[in-house]
Amino acid sequence: MKVQVILLGVLFCIAAGVAGQPSQGAPTAKPVPVVQQSLTGCIDEQLGQYVLLDSQMLKITGLQSAGPNNDVFAKYVGHEVEVKGTKASGSKATFTVTGIVQTSDQCGQAK
């Protein structure tokens, strides 16, 4: 009986050790490096979302603040800016803005 209890204890220890180790055959996902970019254009509000427009007033991308509040873009509507941040991967064409600098008081006019 003592031998069975000892064997059972050893079995539990081995099982616990194996369960805590990552499997050797499973591939691990490598993080994709985030590349900071900068874009220049005119900020506008369309359908409740802030967007960046090119010089012909065509949409370049949607804008999303890296912080909790998108209202930071409101004071730049109608102004040309340079935004710094990262482009979201996937189907959403959104640029997450980490910095913004006004480059002109006005936007270019459509031709």
C-alpha positions in Angstrom: 0.0 0.0 0.0 2.8 2.4 0.9 4.4 1.8 -2.5 1.2 2.6 -4.3 0.8 5.9 -2.4 4.5 6.8 -3.2 4.0 6.0 -6.9 0.8 8.0 -7.0 2.6 11.0 -5.4 5.4 10.7 -7.9 2.9 10.5 -10.8 1.2 13.7 -9.6 4.5 15.5 -9.4 5.5 14.5 -12.9 2.0 15.5 -14.2 2.2 18.9 -12.5 5.7 19.5 -14.0 4.6 18.6 -17.5 1.5 20.7 -17.3 3.5 23.8 -16.3 5.9 23.6 -19.3 5.0 25.1 -22.8 4.7 22.5 -25.5 7.8 22.2 -27.6 6.0 21.7 -30.9 3.7 24.8 -30.7 5.0 27.8 -32.6 5.2 31.0 -30.5 3.8 34.3 -31.9 6.5 36.9 -32.3 5.4 40.5 -31.6 5.4 42.7 -34.7 7.5 45.8 -34.1 5.4 49.0 -34.1 6.7 51.6 -36.6 6.1 55.3 -35.9 5.0 57.2 -38.9 4.0 60.8 -39.7 1.4 62.1 -42.0 0.6 65.7 -43.1 -2.9 66.9 -44.1 -6.0 68.8 -43.0 -8.2 67.7 -40.1 -11.9 67.5 -40.7 -14.8 66.0 -38.9 -17.1 63.6 -41.0 -20.0 61.7 -39.5 -18.8 62.3 -36.0 -15.3 61.0 -36.7 -12.1 63.0 -37.2 -10.2 62.3 -40.5 -7.1 63.5 -42.2 -7.6 64.9 -45.7 -5.0 65.5 -48.5 -4.5 68.8 -50.4 -7.4 67.9 -52.7 -9.6 67.3 -49.6 -9.8 63.6 -50.1 -9.7 61.3 -47.1 -6.3 59.9 -46.2 -7.3 58.1 -43.0 -9.4 58.2 -40.0 -7.8 59.5 -36.8 -7.9 58.0 -33.3 -6.2 59.5 -30.3 -3.7 57.3 -28.4 -5.2 58.9 -25.3 -8.7 58.5 -23.9 -10.2 61.5 -25.6 -10.7 62.2 -29.4 -11.8 65.8 -28.7 -8.1 66.8 -28.9 -8.6 67.0 -32.7 -11.5 69.5 -32.5 -9.2 72.6 -32.2 -7.3 71.5 -35.4 -10.4 71.2 -37.6 -9.7 73.3 -40.8 -6.0 73.5 -40.1 -3.1 71.7 -41.8 -1.2 69.5 -39.3 1.5 66.8 -39.1 0.3 63.8 -37.1 2.7 61.2 -35.6 1.6 57.7 -34.6 0.9 54.3 -36.0 -1.4 52.9 -38.6 -3.8 50.2 -37.4 -3.5 46.8 -39.0 -6.6 45.2 -40.4 -9.6 46.4 -42.3 -10.0 49.7 -40.4 -8.2 52.5 -42.0 -7.3 54.3 -38.8 -4.2 56.2 -37.7 -3.6 56.2 -33.9 -2.1 59.6 -33.2 0.5 60.1 -30.5 1.5 63.6 -31.4 0.2 66.5 -33.5 1.7 69.8 -34.7 -0.1 72.5 -36.6 1.8 73.4 -39.8 -0.6 76.0 -41.3 -3.7 78.0 -40.2 -5.6 76.9 -43.4 -6.1 73.9 -45.5 -5.5 73.8 -49.2 -8.6 74.3 -51.4 -9.9 71.7 -53.8 -9.0 72.3 -57.4 
